[in-house]
Amino acid sequence: ARELDAWMQTCIIRHEENRYGCTLSPKLFIGVEYVLKHIKTKQQPAMEAQRDKICDAIYLDNYLAAARVEDAETRRRNKGASAPGAGGV
């Protein structure tokens, strides 16, 4: 949710004092809260695409972290098995 909120903030453009726009449409709004509401209600396909990108990145990070842990455990086991009776020295 944090990443999605940060992405929505990057979609906001300030044109003048009380004129804000959105990178996803040509509409102008009088406040940031209205731009955010517009993104949430009228730009659902863009939000879904961004949410999918965020979920994919989280999935990849988790997969790589698990692979690193598994690799470290395999190395630890192989190191211990390659020198029986050596006492780890």
SEMAR-564385 format. One line per 10 residues: number of its first residue (from 1); their letters; for each residue x, y, z of N, C-alpha, C, CB. Coordinates in nm, 2 decimals, decimal comma. Last residue first. Glycine has a CB too. Layout:
<rs>
NUM	A	X:Y:Z:X:Y:Z:X:Y:Z:X:Y:Z ~ ... $
</rs>
This chain:
<rs>
89	VGGAGPASAG	3,80:-2,74:1,14:3,92:-2,65:1,13:3,98:-2,67:0,99:4,02:-2,69:1,23 ~ 3,59:-2,90:1,20:3,55:-2,77:1,14:3,68:-2,68:1,13:3,45:-2,70:1,23 ~ 3,67:-3,16:1,26:3,64:-3,07:1,37:3,61:-2,92:1,32:3,75:-3,07:1,46 ~ 3,71:-3,35:1,08:3,81:-3,25:1,08:3,79:-3,15:1,19:3,81:-3,17:0,95 ~ 3,52:-3,55:1,06:3,62:-3,57:1,16:3,72:-3,46:1,17:3,69:-3,69:1,14 ~ 3,46:-3,47:0,73:3,42:-3,55:0,85:3,54:-3,57:0,94:3,36:-3,68:0,81 ~ 3,43:-3,25:0,52:3,54:-3,27:0,61:3,50:-3,34:0,74:3,61:-3,14:0,65 ~ 3,19:-3,24:0,38:3,32:-3,27:0,31:3,44:-3,29:0,39:3,34:-3,15:0,22 ~ 2,99:-3,18:0,55:3,00:-3,32:0,51:3,13:-3,34:0,43:2,88:-3,34:0,41 ~ 3,02:-2,90:0,60:3,03:-3,00:0,71:3,05:-3,14:0,67:2,91:-2,98:0,80 $
79	KNRRRTEADE	2,98:-2,81:0,34:3,10:-2,79:0,40:3,13:-2,88:0,52:3,11:-2,64:0,45 ~ 2,71:-2,89:0,30:2,82:-2,95:0,21:2,96:-2,93:0,28:2,82:-2,89:0,07 ~ 2,58:-2,72:0,48:2,57:-2,87:0,49:2,69:-2,94:0,42:2,44:-2,92:0,44 ~ 2,65:-2,47:0,38:2,68:-2,51:0,52:2,68:-2,66:0,54:2,59:-2,44:0,62 ~ 2,53:-2,48:0,13:2,68:-2,46:0,14:2,72:-2,51:0,28:2,72:-2,32:0,12 ~ 2,26:-2,50:0,21:2,33:-2,61:0,13:2,48:-2,60:0,14:2,28:-2,60:-0,02 ~ 2,23:-2,25:0,33:2,21:-2,38:0,41:2,28:-2,49:0,34:2,06:-2,41:0,43 ~ 2,27:-2,08:0,12:2,36:-2,07:0,23:2,35:-2,20:0,32:2,32:-1,95:0,32 ~ 2,05:-2,15:-0,04:2,19:-2,17:-0,09:2,29:-2,17:0,02:2,22:-2,06:-0,20 ~ 1,84:-2,07:0,12:1,85:-2,21:0,08:2,00:-2,24:0,03:1,75:-2,25:-0,03 $
69	VRAAALYNDL	1,88:-1,80:0,12:1,88:-1,88:0,25:1,91:-2,02:0,22:1,75:-1,86:0,32 ~ 1,86:-1,74:-0,15:1,98:-1,71:-0,08:1,99:-1,79:0,05:1,99:-1,56:-0,06 ~ 1,59:-1,81:-0,19:1,69:-1,89:-0,27:1,83:-1,86:-0,20:1,70:-1,84:-0,41 ~ 1,46:-1,62:-0,04:1,45:-1,77:0,00:1,56:-1,85:-0,07:1,31:-1,82:-0,04 ~ 1,53:-1,39:-0,18:1,57:-1,41:-0,04:1,57:-1,55:0,00:1,48:-1,32:0,05 ~ 1,40:-1,45:-0,43:1,55:-1,44:-0,42:1,60:-1,45:-0,28:1,59:-1,30:-0,48 ~ 1,13:-1,44:-0,34:1,19:-1,56:-0,40:1,34:-1,56:-0,40:1,14:-1,57:-0,55 ~ 1,11:-1,18:-0,25:1,09:-1,29:-0,15:1,15:-1,42:-0,21:0,94:-1,32:-0,13 ~ 1,15:-1,04:-0,49:1,24:-1,02:-0,37:1,23:-1,13:-0,27:1,20:-0,89:-0,30 ~ 0,93:-1,13:-0,64:1,07:-1,16:-0,68:1,17:-1,14:-0,57:1,11:-1,07:-0,80 $
59	YIADCIKDRQ	0,72:-1,03:-0,49:0,73:-1,18:-0,51:0,87:-1,21:-0,55:0,63:-1,23:-0,62 ~ 0,76:-0,76:-0,52:0,77:-0,82:-0,38:0,79:-0,97:-0,40:0,64:-0,79:-0,31 ~ 0,73:-0,73:-0,79:0,86:-0,70:-0,73:0,87:-0,76:-0,60:0,87:-0,55:-0,72 ~ 0,46:-0,81:-0,82:0,56:-0,89:-0,89:0,70:-0,86:-0,83:0,57:-0,85:-1,04 ~ 0,34:-0,60:-0,67:0,33:-0,74:-0,62:0,43:-0,83:-0,69:0,19:-0,80:-0,65 ~ 0,40:-0,39:-0,84:0,45:-0,39:-0,70:0,45:-0,53:-0,65:0,36:-0,30:-0,62 ~ 0,26:-0,46:-1,08:0,41:-0,44:-1,08:0,47:-0,45:-0,94:0,45:-0,31:-1,14 ~ 0,00:-0,46:-0,98:0,06:-0,58:-1,03:0,21:-0,57:-1,03:0,00:-0,62:-1,16 ~ -0,03:-0,19:-0,92:-0,04:-0,28:-0,81:0,03:-0,42:-0,85:-0,18:-0,30:-0,77 ~ -0,02:-0,09:-1,18:0,09:-0,05:-1,09:0,09:-0,15:-0,97:0,07:0,09:-1,04 $
49	AEMAPQQKTK	-0,25:-0,20:-1,28:-0,12:-0,23:-1,35:-0,01:-0,20:-1,25:-0,11:-0,15:-1,48 ~ -0,44:-0,08:-1,11:-0,43:-0,23:-1,11:-0,29:-0,27:-1,17:-0,54:-0,29:-1,19 ~ -0,41:0,19:-1,19:-0,38:0,14:-1,05:-0,36:-0,01:-1,04:-0,49:0,19:-0,96 ~ -0,49:0,17:-1,45:-0,36:0,21:-1,42:-0,32:0,17:-1,28:-0,34:0,37:-1,44 ~ -0,77:0,09:-1,41:-0,67:0,01:-1,49:-0,52:0,05:-1,46:-0,70:0,02:-1,64 ~ -0,87:0,32:-1,25:-0,85:0,18:-1,20:-0,76:0,09:-1,28:-0,99:0,11:-1,19 ~ -0,92:0,59:-1,26:-0,80:0,54:-1,32:-0,76:0,40:-1,27:-0,67:0,63:-1,30 ~ -1,13:0,68:-1,11:-1,14:0,68:-1,25:-1,02:0,62:-1,33:-1,15:0,82:-1,30 ~ -1,07:0,64:-0,83:-1,20:0,60:-0,89:-1,21:0,59:-1,04:-1,30:0,70:-0,84 ~ -0,80:0,71:-0,78:-0,86:0,59:-0,72:-0,99:0,54:-0,79:-0,89:0,61:-0,57 $
39	IHKLVYEVGI	-0,77:0,95:-0,92:-0,69:0,83:-0,96:-0,75:0,70:-0,90:-0,55:0,85:-0,90 ~ -0,96:1,11:-0,79:-0,98:1,08:-0,93:-0,89:0,95:-0,97:-0,93:1,20:-1,02 ~ -0,85:1,12:-0,54:-0,98:1,06:-0,55:-1,00:1,02:-0,70:-1,09:1,15:-0,50 ~ -0,61:1,26:-0,60:-0,60:1,13:-0,55:-0,74:1,05:-0,56:-0,56:1,13:-0,40 ~ -0,73:1,50:-0,68:-0,65:1,42:-0,78:-0,64:1,28:-0,73:-0,51:1,49:-0,80 ~ -0,84:1,58:-0,45:-0,93:1,55:-0,56:-0,86:1,47:-0,67:-0,99:1,68:-0,62 ~ -0,62:1,63:-0,29:-0,72:1,52:-0,25:-0,81:1,48:-0,36:-0,80:1,57:-0,13 ~ -0,51:1,85:-0,41:-0,44:1,72:-0,42:-0,54:1,61:-0,39:-0,32:1,71:-0,33 ~ -0,74:2,07:-0,58:-0,67:2,02:-0,46:-0,61:1,88:-0,49:-0,76:2,02:-0,34 ~ -0,88:2,13:-0,81:-0,84:2,24:-0,72:-0,76:2,19:-0,60:-0,97:2,31:-0,67 $
29	FLKPSLTCGY	-0,77:1,99:-1,13:-0,84:1,98:-1,00:-0,79:2,09:-0,91:-0,82:1,84:-0,93 ~ -0,80:1,89:-1,47:-0,74:1,97:-1,37:-0,83:1,97:-1,24:-0,71:2,12:-1,42 ~ -0,74:1,62:-1,70:-0,82:1,70:-1,61:-0,74:1,78:-1,52:-0,92:1,61:-1,54 ~ -0,60:1,45:-1,87:-0,58:1,59:-1,89:-0,66:1,68:-1,79:-0,61:1,63:-2,03 ~ -0,44:1,17:-1,69:-0,55:1,23:-1,77:-0,53:1,38:-1,78:-0,69:1,20:-1,70 ~ -0,22:1,09:-1,56:-0,30:0,99:-1,62:-0,42:1,04:-1,71:-0,35:0,89:-1,52 ~ -0,10:1,29:-1,42:-0,03:1,24:-1,54:-0,11:1,14:-1,62:0,11:1,18:-1,50 ~ -0,31:1,55:-1,33:-0,28:1,41:-1,31:-0,21:1,37:-1,44:-0,40:1,32:-1,28 ~ -0,30:1,87:-1,16:-0,33:1,78:-1,27:-0,28:1,64:-1,23:-0,27:1,83:-1,40 ~ -0,42:2,15:-0,99:-0,34:2,03:-0,99:-0,39:1,94:-1,10:-0,35:1,96:-0,85 $
19	RNEEHRIICT	-0,42:2,46:-0,87:-0,45:2,39:-0,99:-0,36:2,27:-1,00:-0,44:2,48:-1,12 ~ -0,37:2,67:-0,69:-0,47:2,57:-0,66:-0,52:2,50:-0,78:-0,60:2,64:-0,60 ~ -0,12:2,77:-0,81:-0,15:2,77:-0,66:-0,25:2,66:-0,63:-0,20:2,91:-0,62 ~ -0,05:2,55:-1,08:-0,05:2,68:-1,02:-0,09:2,66:-0,87:-0,15:2,77:-1,09 ~ 0,02:2,27:-1,12:0,03:2,37:-1,23:0,04:2,51:-1,18:-0,09:2,36:-1,33 ~ 0,16:1,98:-1,01:0,11:2,11:-0,96:0,13:2,21:-1,07:0,18:2,16:-0,83 ~ 0,06:1,65:-1,06:0,13:1,77:-1,11:0,07:1,90:-1,06:0,14:1,76:-1,27 ~ 0,08:1,32:-0,95:0,02:1,45:-0,93:0,11:1,56:-0,98:-0,01:1,48:-0,78 ~ 0,20:1,08:-0,96:0,11:1,11:-1,07:0,05:1,25:-1,06:0,00:1,01:-1,08 ~ 0,34:1,05:-0,73:0,42:1,08:-0,85:0,33:1,12:-0,97:0,51:0,97:-0,89 $
9	QMWADLERA	0,13:0,96:-0,57:0,19:1,10:-0,55:0,27:1,14:-0,67:0,28:1,10:-0,42 ~ 0,10:0,70:-0,66:-0,01:0,80:-0,68:0,05:0,94:-0,66:-0,12:0,78:-0,59 ~ 0,34:0,59:-0,56:0,32:0,60:-0,70:0,21:0,70:-0,74:0,28:0,46:-0,76 ~ 0,29:0,60:-0,29:0,40:0,68:-0,34:0,39:0,70:-0,49:0,53:0,61:-0,31 ~ 0,07:0,42:-0,28:0,05:0,56:-0,24:0,17:0,65:-0,29:0,05:0,58:-0,09 ~ 0,21:0,19:-0,35:0,10:0,24:-0,44:0,07:0,39:-0,40:-0,02:0,15:-0,42 ~ 0,38:0,16:-0,14:0,44:0,18:-0,27:0,33:0,24:-0,36:0,50:0,05:-0,32 ~ 0,20:0,12:0,07:0,29:0,23:0,08:0,34:0,27:-0,06:0,40:0,20:0,17 ~ 0,08:-0,12:0,00:0,00:0,00:0,00:0,09:0,13:0,00:-0,09:0,00:0,12 $
</rs>
